[in-house]
């Protein structure tokens, strides 16, 4: 029965779904507090919308510090919003157009408490904002062919636009959208995989309460990089493995969970992240020895699950994390 429960967890996460976040974390820093949007964390939403000519929707900034410059529709999430609600609101306010998300393209983190969620979306209605409708949100919107000169607010959006164009031409990961499930902290549910030359596969499970994929929490003090996915994963791995003997690789995100409807109690994010472990300088057919009884290796025998995980590891068919 436990193996069936584990298999169900793996299937849910591999398919971009969510699982309730436990109250007790398998790894956490000394100081952990719930996060609050616009107070202790800043979430940014950004949308790449393309028309049939592969032109990208751009908005002209009205803010004093970048007045007249052009950028993708983007802005900070408000309290009591889901990530998708925030993205739709920003697109509507700044461009006049209504939209629907296609997939999360990538996730960016830049230092403490700053995360940007970049979506590929499509227009579903509305009327393009002109200078006659200019307001404090934007001056106007337009479709940009990406070749003519346009004074940009910043060039950091160029890779985002390119990612959107590439995805529309040839999707690099399954269509994935945030799951509306509450979480109080920024944390990572980690699917840690180990394979050998015979293509046997194991994943790391927590043995606390019941077998489950381990969850590692980020810090919450002002001196910590609390939004760092890599740091929280590294801490978990350091606690259970002899790191000089193994290498850790974070492949990307299979999905994420957020709700945002209970300020200060559901503003957190749970990233469901795929990680692999391999030996540094030797080829051993069994997983690395764990130095804790709170975790164990679990062999994946179900062929469909085995194939899905191996394919994800090999193809990097995941949402990229950009730090």
VEXLO-396501 format. One record per residue (C-alpha): residue in one letter; y, x, z. Coordinates in nm, 3 decimals, always signed. Each point is the difference from the previous one (the first is absolute). Example, Ala and Ser with C-alpha at 12.3 -4.5 7.8 and 13.67 -1.06 7.14 Angstrom:
# residues 2
+------+---------+---------+---------+
| resn |       Y |       X |       Z |
+------+---------+---------+---------+
|    A |  -0.450 |  +1.230 |  +0.780 |
|    S |  +0.344 |  +0.137 |  -0.066 |
+------+---------+---------+---------+
//
This chain:
# residues 323
+------+---------+---------+---------+
| resn |       Y |       X |       Z |
+------+---------+---------+---------+
|    X |  +0.000 |  +0.000 |  +0.000 |
|    X |  +0.236 |  +0.284 |  +0.082 |
|    X |  -0.066 |  +0.159 |  -0.338 |
|    X |  +0.086 |  -0.330 |  -0.170 |
|    X |  +0.322 |  -0.018 |  +0.199 |
|    X |  +0.090 |  +0.353 |  -0.107 |
|    X |  -0.078 |  -0.081 |  -0.362 |
|    X |  +0.227 |  -0.303 |  +0.018 |
|    X |  +0.283 |  +0.216 |  +0.136 |
|    X |  -0.044 |  +0.252 |  -0.280 |
|    X |  -0.002 |  -0.271 |  -0.267 |
|    X |  +0.316 |  -0.161 |  +0.136 |
|    X |  +0.193 |  +0.327 |  +0.010 |
|    X |  -0.125 |  +0.121 |  -0.339 |
|    X |  +0.116 |  -0.329 |  -0.151 |
|    X |  +0.352 |  +0.034 |  +0.140 |
|    X |  -0.045 |  -0.256 |  +0.277 |
|    X |  +0.075 |  +0.040 |  +0.370 |
|    X |  -0.174 |  +0.006 |  +0.336 |
|    X |  +0.156 |  -0.085 |  +0.334 |
|    X |  +0.142 |  +0.311 |  +0.164 |
|    X |  -0.160 |  +0.070 |  +0.342 |
|    X |  +0.215 |  +0.021 |  +0.311 |
|    X |  -0.154 |  +0.336 |  +0.091 |
|    X |  +0.054 |  +0.280 |  -0.252 |
|    X |  -0.258 |  +0.268 |  -0.065 |
|    X |  +0.273 |  +0.265 |  -0.010 |
|    X |  +0.359 |  -0.027 |  +0.125 |
|    X |  +0.280 |  +0.226 |  +0.123 |
|    X |  +0.108 |  -0.004 |  +0.363 |
|    X |  +0.294 |  -0.232 |  -0.066 |
|    X |  -0.067 |  -0.319 |  -0.196 |
|    X |  +0.229 |  -0.303 |  -0.022 |
|    X |  +0.016 |  -0.297 |  -0.239 |
|    X |  +0.243 |  +0.055 |  -0.288 |
|    X |  +0.287 |  -0.231 |  -0.096 |
|    X |  +0.139 |  -0.035 |  -0.352 |
|    X |  +0.361 |  +0.125 |  -0.038 |
|    X |  -0.007 |  +0.138 |  +0.353 |
|    X |  -0.279 |  +0.254 |  +0.033 |
|    X |  -0.132 |  -0.006 |  -0.359 |
|    X |  +0.159 |  -0.041 |  -0.342 |
|    X |  -0.209 |  -0.154 |  -0.276 |
|    X |  +0.135 |  +0.013 |  -0.355 |
|    X |  -0.127 |  -0.219 |  -0.284 |
|    X |  +0.048 |  +0.093 |  -0.365 |
|    X |  -0.110 |  -0.175 |  -0.319 |
|    X |  -0.078 |  +0.122 |  -0.351 |
|    X |  +0.028 |  -0.290 |  -0.249 |
|    X |  -0.066 |  +0.057 |  -0.371 |
|    X |  +0.063 |  -0.232 |  -0.294 |
|    X |  -0.201 |  -0.030 |  -0.322 |
|    X |  +0.192 |  +0.301 |  -0.143 |
|    X |  -0.093 |  +0.212 |  +0.305 |
|    X |  +0.364 |  -0.002 |  +0.106 |
|    X |  +0.050 |  +0.017 |  +0.376 |
|    X |  +0.216 |  -0.232 |  +0.209 |
|    X |  +0.296 |  +0.185 |  +0.151 |
|    X |  +0.283 |  -0.112 |  +0.226 |
|    X |  +0.353 |  +0.141 |  +0.028 |
|    X |  +0.091 |  +0.087 |  +0.356 |
|    X |  +0.289 |  -0.164 |  +0.185 |
|    X |  -0.019 |  +0.222 |  +0.311 |
|    X |  +0.306 |  +0.220 |  +0.049 |
|    X |  -0.196 |  +0.326 |  +0.018 |
|    X |  -0.177 |  -0.055 |  -0.335 |
|    X |  +0.231 |  -0.255 |  -0.165 |
|    X |  -0.074 |  -0.049 |  -0.370 |
|    X |  -0.319 |  +0.204 |  -0.001 |
|    X |  -0.334 |  -0.145 |  -0.111 |
|    X |  -0.327 |  -0.029 |  +0.190 |
|    X |  -0.320 |  -0.201 |  +0.026 |
|    X |  +0.020 |  -0.322 |  +0.205 |
|    X |  -0.059 |  +0.127 |  +0.353 |
|    X |  +0.107 |  -0.045 |  +0.358 |
|    X |  -0.094 |  -0.012 |  +0.365 |
|    X |  -0.237 |  -0.258 |  +0.139 |
|    X |  +0.143 |  -0.250 |  +0.244 |
|    X |  -0.160 |  -0.120 |  +0.320 |
|    X |  -0.247 |  -0.291 |  -0.029 |
|    X |  -0.085 |  +0.089 |  -0.362 |
|    X |  -0.324 |  +0.096 |  -0.162 |
|    X |  +0.012 |  +0.296 |  -0.238 |
|    X |  -0.037 |  -0.226 |  -0.305 |
|    X |  +0.267 |  -0.241 |  +0.123 |
|    X |  +0.238 |  +0.294 |  +0.039 |
|    X |  -0.073 |  +0.129 |  -0.350 |
|    X |  +0.056 |  -0.342 |  -0.159 |
|    X |  +0.323 |  -0.048 |  +0.196 |
|    X |  +0.143 |  +0.335 |  -0.105 |
|    X |  -0.079 |  -0.059 |  -0.367 |
|    X |  +0.157 |  -0.347 |  +0.012 |
|    X |  +0.314 |  +0.110 |  +0.187 |
|    X |  +0.066 |  +0.304 |  -0.217 |
|    X |  -0.110 |  -0.113 |  -0.347 |
|    X |  +0.007 |  -0.381 |  +0.009 |
|    X |  -0.364 |  -0.009 |  -0.115 |
|    X |  -0.302 |  -0.138 |  +0.179 |
|    X |  -0.318 |  +0.202 |  -0.005 |
|    X |  -0.362 |  +0.021 |  +0.105 |
|    X |  -0.169 |  +0.325 |  +0.107 |
|    X |  -0.283 |  +0.137 |  -0.214 |
|    X |  -0.108 |  +0.285 |  +0.226 |
|    X |  +0.120 |  +0.254 |  +0.249 |
|    X |  +0.063 |  +0.313 |  -0.209 |
|    X |  +0.045 |  +0.264 |  +0.268 |
|    X |  +0.118 |  +0.063 |  +0.354 |
|    X |  +0.260 |  +0.262 |  +0.091 |
|    X |  +0.086 |  +0.141 |  +0.342 |
|    X |  +0.298 |  +0.226 |  +0.061 |
|    X |  +0.016 |  +0.127 |  +0.354 |
|    X |  +0.004 |  -0.206 |  +0.319 |
|    X |  -0.020 |  -0.376 |  -0.027 |
|    X |  +0.080 |  -0.037 |  -0.372 |
|    X |  -0.254 |  -0.157 |  -0.237 |
|    X |  +0.061 |  -0.131 |  -0.352 |
|    X |  -0.234 |  -0.249 |  -0.166 |
|    X |  +0.024 |  +0.011 |  -0.380 |
|    X |  -0.132 |  -0.298 |  -0.198 |
|    X |  -0.067 |  -0.076 |  -0.361 |
|    X |  +0.119 |  -0.360 |  -0.051 |
|    X |  +0.067 |  -0.250 |  -0.277 |
|    X |  +0.285 |  -0.243 |  -0.061 |
|    X |  -0.084 |  -0.366 |  +0.063 |
|    X |  +0.343 |  -0.164 |  -0.028 |
|    X |  +0.367 |  +0.020 |  +0.083 |
|    X |  +0.301 |  +0.117 |  -0.202 |
|    X |  +0.106 |  +0.363 |  -0.039 |
|    X |  +0.310 |  +0.077 |  +0.206 |
|    X |  +0.314 |  +0.079 |  -0.199 |
|    X |  +0.332 |  +0.145 |  +0.114 |
|    X |  +0.127 |  -0.356 |  +0.045 |
|    X |  -0.258 |  -0.043 |  +0.281 |
|    X |  +0.064 |  +0.339 |  +0.162 |
|    X |  -0.004 |  +0.005 |  +0.379 |
|    X |  -0.065 |  +0.234 |  +0.291 |
|    X |  -0.365 |  +0.034 |  -0.105 |
|    X |  +0.062 |  +0.129 |  -0.353 |
|    X |  +0.245 |  -0.003 |  -0.289 |
|    X |  -0.245 |  -0.101 |  -0.274 |
|    X |  -0.352 |  +0.056 |  -0.132 |
|    X |  -0.139 |  +0.111 |  -0.334 |
|    X |  -0.314 |  +0.108 |  -0.185 |
|    X |  +0.003 |  +0.378 |  -0.055 |
|    X |  -0.195 |  +0.158 |  -0.287 |
|    X |  -0.032 |  +0.325 |  +0.201 |
|    X |  +0.143 |  +0.210 |  -0.284 |
|    X |  +0.369 |  -0.091 |  -0.018 |
|    X |  +0.232 |  +0.161 |  +0.252 |
|    X |  +0.038 |  -0.192 |  +0.326 |
|    X |  +0.174 |  +0.144 |  +0.310 |
|    X |  -0.269 |  -0.019 |  +0.267 |
|    X |  +0.060 |  -0.021 |  +0.373 |
|    X |  -0.288 |  +0.249 |  +0.042 |
|    X |  -0.276 |  +0.141 |  -0.217 |
|    X |  -0.273 |  -0.074 |  +0.257 |
|    X |  -0.070 |  -0.327 |  -0.185 |
|    X |  -0.106 |  +0.173 |  -0.322 |
|    X |  -0.354 |  +0.078 |  +0.128 |
|    X |  -0.023 |  -0.358 |  +0.130 |
|    X |  +0.088 |  -0.144 |  -0.341 |
|    X |  -0.249 |  +0.235 |  -0.168 |
|    X |  -0.270 |  -0.109 |  +0.247 |
|    X |  +0.067 |  -0.364 |  -0.089 |
|    X |  -0.017 |  +0.066 |  -0.374 |
|    X |  -0.325 |  +0.195 |  +0.038 |
|    X |  -0.157 |  -0.270 |  +0.215 |
|    X |  +0.085 |  -0.276 |  -0.246 |
|    X |  -0.150 |  +0.202 |  -0.284 |
|    X |  -0.309 |  +0.111 |  +0.193 |
|    X |  -0.044 |  -0.114 |  +0.364 |
|    X |  -0.082 |  +0.290 |  +0.231 |
|    X |  -0.116 |  -0.212 |  +0.294 |
|    X |  -0.103 |  -0.364 |  +0.059 |
|    X |  +0.284 |  -0.248 |  +0.037 |
|    X |  +0.081 |  +0.018 |  +0.370 |
|    X |  +0.253 |  -0.189 |  +0.211 |
|    X |  +0.076 |  +0.016 |  +0.374 |
|    X |  -0.218 |  -0.221 |  +0.216 |
|    X |  +0.190 |  -0.222 |  +0.243 |
|    X |  -0.164 |  +0.107 |  +0.327 |
|    X |  +0.184 |  +0.100 |  +0.319 |
|    X |  +0.023 |  +0.356 |  +0.128 |
|    X |  +0.234 |  +0.131 |  +0.269 |
|    X |  +0.000 |  +0.372 |  -0.091 |
|    X |  -0.006 |  +0.217 |  -0.307 |
|    X |  -0.363 |  +0.105 |  -0.026 |
|    X |  -0.281 |  +0.090 |  -0.237 |
|    X |  -0.349 |  -0.143 |  -0.025 |
|    X |  -0.187 |  +0.294 |  -0.143 |
|    X |  -0.308 |  -0.005 |  -0.220 |
|    X |  -0.116 |  +0.361 |  +0.040 |
|    X |  -0.273 |  +0.085 |  -0.252 |
|    X |  -0.241 |  +0.293 |  -0.029 |
|    X |  -0.228 |  +0.059 |  -0.298 |
|    X |  -0.255 |  +0.272 |  -0.081 |
|    X |  -0.143 |  +0.141 |  -0.323 |
|    X |  -0.265 |  -0.271 |  -0.002 |
|    X |  +0.278 |  -0.260 |  -0.003 |
|    X |  -0.094 |  -0.130 |  +0.344 |
|    X |  +0.299 |  -0.163 |  +0.168 |
|    X |  +0.104 |  -0.045 |  +0.362 |
|    X |  +0.313 |  -0.158 |  +0.151 |
|    X |  +0.147 |  +0.062 |  +0.344 |
|    X |  -0.014 |  -0.290 |  +0.248 |
|    X |  +0.140 |  -0.056 |  +0.346 |
|    X |  -0.257 |  -0.098 |  +0.264 |
|    X |  +0.261 |  -0.146 |  +0.237 |
|    X |  -0.088 |  -0.367 |  +0.076 |
|    X |  -0.178 |  -0.043 |  -0.333 |
|    X |  -0.049 |  +0.204 |  -0.315 |
|    X |  +0.319 |  -0.003 |  -0.205 |
|    X |  +0.212 |  +0.219 |  -0.225 |
|    X |  +0.220 |  +0.215 |  +0.227 |
|    X |  +0.369 |  -0.084 |  +0.040 |
|    X |  +0.254 |  +0.272 |  +0.078 |
|    X |  +0.354 |  -0.083 |  +0.119 |
|    X |  +0.322 |  +0.180 |  -0.078 |
|    X |  +0.241 |  +0.109 |  +0.270 |
|    X |  +0.309 |  -0.191 |  +0.101 |
|    X |  +0.235 |  +0.246 |  +0.169 |
|    X |  +0.316 |  +0.118 |  -0.172 |
|    X |  -0.136 |  +0.355 |  -0.027 |
|    X |  -0.315 |  -0.098 |  -0.189 |
|    X |  -0.057 |  -0.061 |  -0.369 |
|    X |  -0.133 |  -0.341 |  +0.091 |
|    X |  -0.043 |  -0.126 |  -0.354 |
|    X |  -0.206 |  +0.294 |  -0.120 |
|    X |  -0.335 |  -0.113 |  -0.130 |
|    X |  -0.121 |  +0.358 |  -0.035 |
|    X |  +0.090 |  +0.097 |  +0.358 |
|    X |  -0.183 |  -0.293 |  +0.159 |
|    X |  -0.311 |  +0.063 |  -0.209 |
|    X |  +0.004 |  +0.373 |  +0.076 |
|    X |  +0.020 |  -0.074 |  +0.373 |
|    X |  -0.308 |  -0.222 |  -0.016 |
|    X |  -0.192 |  +0.261 |  -0.198 |
|    X |  +0.105 |  +0.279 |  +0.237 |
|    X |  -0.128 |  -0.202 |  +0.296 |
|    X |  -0.350 |  -0.045 |  -0.143 |
|    X |  -0.067 |  +0.293 |  -0.236 |
|    X |  +0.021 |  +0.380 |  +0.004 |
|    X |  +0.272 |  +0.019 |  -0.264 |
|    X |  -0.038 |  +0.371 |  -0.091 |
|    X |  -0.349 |  -0.094 |  -0.125 |
|    X |  +0.104 |  -0.299 |  -0.211 |
|    X |  +0.275 |  -0.111 |  -0.236 |
|    X |  +0.168 |  -0.340 |  +0.014 |
|    X |  +0.138 |  -0.175 |  -0.309 |
|    X |  +0.199 |  -0.323 |  +0.006 |
|    X |  -0.065 |  -0.175 |  -0.334 |
|    X |  +0.226 |  -0.304 |  +0.032 |
|    X |  +0.036 |  -0.356 |  +0.121 |
|    X |  -0.251 |  -0.277 |  -0.070 |
|    X |  +0.230 |  -0.265 |  +0.149 |
|    X |  +0.237 |  -0.074 |  +0.285 |
|    X |  +0.064 |  -0.267 |  +0.260 |
|    X |  +0.333 |  -0.136 |  +0.127 |
|    X |  +0.138 |  -0.332 |  +0.114 |
|    X |  +0.351 |  +0.039 |  +0.139 |
|    X |  +0.031 |  -0.355 |  +0.137 |
|    X |  +0.020 |  +0.090 |  +0.368 |
|    X |  +0.282 |  +0.253 |  +0.051 |
|    X |  -0.107 |  +0.302 |  +0.200 |
|    X |  -0.362 |  -0.115 |  +0.018 |
|    X |  -0.111 |  -0.021 |  -0.364 |
|    X |  +0.234 |  +0.242 |  -0.177 |
|    X |  -0.260 |  +0.276 |  -0.026 |
|    X |  -0.200 |  +0.107 |  -0.304 |
|    X |  -0.372 |  +0.077 |  -0.019 |
|    X |  -0.081 |  +0.220 |  -0.301 |
|    X |  -0.365 |  -0.011 |  -0.104 |
|    X |  -0.046 |  +0.355 |  -0.122 |
|    X |  -0.282 |  +0.192 |  -0.170 |
|    X |  -0.066 |  +0.354 |  +0.121 |
|    X |  -0.274 |  +0.249 |  -0.085 |
|    X |  -0.148 |  +0.286 |  +0.204 |
|    X |  -0.167 |  +0.308 |  -0.146 |
|    X |  -0.111 |  +0.335 |  +0.134 |
|    X |  +0.245 |  +0.285 |  -0.049 |
|    X |  -0.233 |  +0.276 |  -0.110 |
|    X |  -0.358 |  -0.124 |  -0.002 |
|    X |  -0.209 |  -0.271 |  -0.161 |
|    X |  -0.178 |  -0.197 |  +0.273 |
|    X |  -0.188 |  -0.321 |  -0.074 |
|    X |  +0.081 |  -0.180 |  +0.326 |
|    X |  +0.338 |  -0.115 |  +0.135 |
|    X |  +0.194 |  +0.231 |  +0.233 |
|    X |  -0.091 |  -0.016 |  +0.367 |
|    X |  +0.233 |  -0.219 |  +0.207 |
|    X |  +0.131 |  +0.124 |  +0.334 |
|    X |  +0.036 |  -0.350 |  +0.148 |
|    X |  -0.238 |  -0.289 |  +0.067 |
|    X |  +0.274 |  -0.251 |  -0.083 |
|    X |  -0.069 |  +0.048 |  -0.370 |
|    X |  -0.312 |  +0.026 |  -0.214 |
|    X |  -0.101 |  +0.048 |  -0.362 |
|    X |  -0.151 |  -0.306 |  -0.170 |
|    X |  -0.198 |  +0.038 |  -0.322 |
|    X |  +0.093 |  -0.238 |  -0.281 |
|    X |  -0.325 |  -0.128 |  -0.148 |
|    X |  +0.119 |  -0.315 |  -0.179 |
|    X |  +0.026 |  +0.104 |  -0.365 |
|    X |  +0.303 |  -0.213 |  -0.088 |
|    X |  +0.202 |  +0.140 |  +0.292 |
|    X |  -0.120 |  +0.351 |  -0.070 |
|    X |  +0.112 |  -0.028 |  -0.363 |
|    X |  +0.341 |  -0.146 |  +0.089 |
|    X |  +0.082 |  +0.278 |  +0.247 |
|    X |  -0.126 |  +0.278 |  -0.229 |
|    X |  +0.202 |  -0.143 |  -0.290 |
|    X |  +0.315 |  -0.018 |  +0.211 |
|    X |  -0.047 |  +0.360 |  +0.115 |
|    X |  -0.066 |  +0.128 |  -0.351 |
|    X |  +0.269 |  -0.191 |  -0.190 |
|    X |  +0.272 |  -0.012 |  +0.267 |
|    X |  +0.029 |  -0.371 |  -0.078 |
|    X |  +0.232 |  -0.053 |  +0.296 |
|    X |  +0.364 |  -0.071 |  +0.080 |
|    X |  +0.172 |  +0.341 |  +0.023 |
|    X |  +0.170 |  +0.116 |  +0.320 |
|    X |  +0.312 |  +0.209 |  -0.066 |
|    X |  +0.137 |  +0.197 |  +0.295 |
+------+---------+---------+---------+
//
